[in-house]
Amino acid sequence: MEMKFKSHKGYAEVDLKDTSPSFANALRRIMLTEIALSAIDEVRITENNSALQDEILTHRIGLIPVKGDGEFRLKVEGPLPVVSANLQPIKGDAQIDNMDIPIVELLENQMIDLTCSTRTGTGKEHAKWQAAVVGYQYKNPNSIKMTIESCSTLPEDELLKRSLAILKNKAQEFKEAVSKYKSL
């Protein structure tokens, strides 16, 4: 099998030669569900009289990509557009790379006061831990083009490396499990 990686602004392409759709799909599924990431998981709301219900506000904040583990505080009063930059780290090494992600627009006399903490998880648990959006297409019977767009703090080349490592580990575990039955 031959693999060529090409990075573009906002996404990457991987040309796979002499492989099967099952291999491409295995990589795709791993990128979607099995790469461990940090995300805001627990939100403790003290005050929220914004247009968003507590559950919707919590969901939106949970989808903001974060690096590291720790806690954030969000204390803002309107009128102003609330964005990811308004989340201030208060504990640990957690950080947000994209400071322009919209959360909610606060009007006059509206306020949000909350703290939140991160946890590591995978896309199998919740979409907030999904590392990428991945698709592939057949160019011809022996060639597959895969497109990877990160929706996390990891770049596309790192997503591919981690996916290949996870797939290699799964193949090794499978090989060891099967070898136990050869002797029967």
For each residue, the residues with C-beta under 8 A, 3 or more apart:
1: 16 17 18 19 23
2: 15 16 17 18
3: 14 15 16 17
4: 14 15 17
5: 12 13 14 157 160
6: 12 13 14 15
7: 12 156 157
8: 11 12 13
9:
10: 149
11: 8 147 148 149 150 156
12: 5 6 7 8 147 148 149 156 157 160
13: 5 6 8 145 146 147 148
14: 3 4 5 6 145 146 147 148 160
15: 2 3 4 6 139 143 144 145 146
16: 1 2 3 19 23 24 136 143 144 145 146
17: 1 2 3 4 142 143
18: 1 2 142
19: 1 16 23 24 142 144
20: 23 24
21: 24 25 136 138 144
22: 25 26
23: 1 16 19 20 26 27
24: 16 19 20 21 27 28 136 144 146
25: 21 22 28 29 136
26: 22 23 29 30 167
27: 23 24 30 31 134 146 160 163 164 167
28: 24 25 31 32 134 135 136 146
29: 25 26 32 33 34
30: 26 27 33 34 35 163 166 167
31: 27 28 34 35 131 132 134 148 159 160 163
32: 28 29 123 130 131 132 134
33: 29 30 122 123 124 130
34: 29 30 31 122 123 124 163 166
35: 30 31 122 123 131 132 152 154 159 162 163 166
36: 120 121 122 129
37: 65 120 121 122 129 131 152 153 154
38: 66 67 68 69 94 118 119 120
39: 62 63 65 66 118 119 121 126 128 129
40: 43 61 62 64 66 72 116 117 118 128
41: 62 116 117 118 119 121 128
42: 116 117 119
43: 40 57 58 61 62 114 115 116
44: 114 115 116
45: 48 54 57 58 112 113 114
46: 113 114 115
47: 111 112 113 114
48: 45 52 54 57 111 112 113 114
49: 109 110 111
50: 57 78 82 104 106 110 111 112
51: 104 105 107 110
52: 48 56 57 60 104
53: 56 57
54: 45 48 57 58
55: 58 59
56: 52 53 59 60
57: 43 45 48 50 52 53 54 60 61 103 104 112 114
58: 43 45 54 55 61 62
59: 55 56 62 63
60: 52 56 57 63 64 103 104
61: 40 43 57 58 64 74 87 103 114 116
62: 39 40 41 43 58 59 126 128
63: 39 59 60 127 128
64: 40 60 61 84 87 96 98 101 103
65: 37 39 96 97 98 151 152 153
66: 38 39 40 94 95 96 118 153
67: 38 93 94 95 96 97 153
68: 38 92 93 94 95 118
69: 38 92 93 94 118 119 120
70: 89 90 91 92 93 94 117 118
71: 89 90 91 92 94 115 116 117 118
72: 40 87 88 89 90 94 115 116 117
73: 87 88 90 114 115
74: 61 82 86 87 88 103 112 113 114 115 116
75: 112 113 114
76: 80 82 86 106 111 112
77: 80 106 109 110 111
78: 50 105 106 107 108 109 110 111
79: 106 107 108 110
80: 76 77 105 106
81: 102 104 105 106
82: 50 74 76 86 102 103 104 105 106 112
83: 86 99 100 101 102 103
84: 64 87 96 98 99 100 101 103
85: 96 99 100
86: 74 76 82 83 103
87: 61 64 72 73 74 84 96 116
88: 72 73 74
89: 70 71 72 92 94 95
90: 70 71 72 73 115
91: 70 71 117
92: 68 69 70 71 89 118
93: 67 68 69 70
94: 38 66 67 68 69 70 71 72 89 118
95: 66 67 68 89
96: 64 65 66 67 84 85 87 99 101
97: 65 67 153
98: 64 65 84 101
99: 83 84 85 96
100: 83 84 85
101: 64 83 84 96 98
102: 81 82 83 105
103: 57 60 61 64 74 82 83 84 86
104: 50 51 52 57 60 81 82 112
105: 51 78 80 81 82 102
106: 50 76 77 78 79 80 81 82 110 111 112
107: 51 78 79 110
108: 78 79
109: 49 77 78
110: 49 50 51 77 78 79 106 107
111: 47 48 49 50 76 77 78 106
112: 45 47 48 50 57 74 75 76 82 104 106
113: 45 46 47 48 74 75
114: 43 44 45 46 47 48 57 61 73 74 75
115: 43 44 46 71 72 73 74 90
116: 40 41 42 43 44 61 71 72 74 87
117: 40 41 42 70 71 72 91
118: 38 39 40 41 66 68 69 70 71 92 94
119: 38 39 41 42 69
120: 36 37 38 69 129
121: 36 37 39 41 125 126 128 129
122: 33 34 35 36 37 125 129
123: 32 33 34 35 126 127 129 130 131
124: 33 34
125: 121 122 129
126: 39 62 121 123 129
127: 63 123 130
128: 39 40 41 62 63 121
129: 36 37 39 120 121 122 123 125 126
130: 32 33 123 127 133 151 152
131: 31 32 35 37 123 150 151 152 154 159
132: 31 32 35 148 149 150 151 152 154 156 159
133: 130 148 149 151
134: 27 28 31 32 146 147 148 149
135: 28 146 147
136: 16 21 24 25 28 144 145 146 147
137: 144 145
138: 21 141 143 144
139: 15 143 144 145
140: 143
141: 138
142: 17 18 19
143: 15 16 17 138 139 140
144: 15 16 19 21 24 136 137 138 139
145: 13 14 15 16 136 137 139
146: 13 14 15 16 24 27 28 134 135 136
147: 11 12 13 14 134 135 136
148: 11 12 13 14 31 132 133 134 156 159 160
149: 10 11 12 132 133 134 156
150: 11 131 132 153 154 155 156 159
151: 65 130 131 132 133
152: 35 37 65 130 131 132 159
153: 37 65 66 67 97 150
154: 35 37 131 132 150 158 159 162
155: 150 158 159
156: 7 11 12 132 148 149 150 159 160
157: 5 7 12 160 161
158: 154 155 161 162
159: 31 35 131 132 148 150 152 154 155 156 162 163
160: 5 12 14 27 31 148 156 157 163 164
161: 157 158 164 165
162: 35 154 158 159 165 166
163: 27 30 31 34 35 159 160 166 167
164: 27 160 161 167 168
165: 161 162 168 169
166: 30 34 35 162 163 169 170
167: 26 27 30 163 164 170 171
168: 164 165 171 172
169: 165 166 172 173
170: 166 167 173 174
171: 167 168 174 175
172: 168 169 175 176
173: 169 170 176 177
174: 170 171 177 178
175: 171 172 178 179
176: 172 173 179 180
177: 173 174 180 181
178: 174 175 181 182
179: 175 176 182 183
180: 176 177 183
181: 177 178 184
182: 178 179
183: 179 180
184: 181
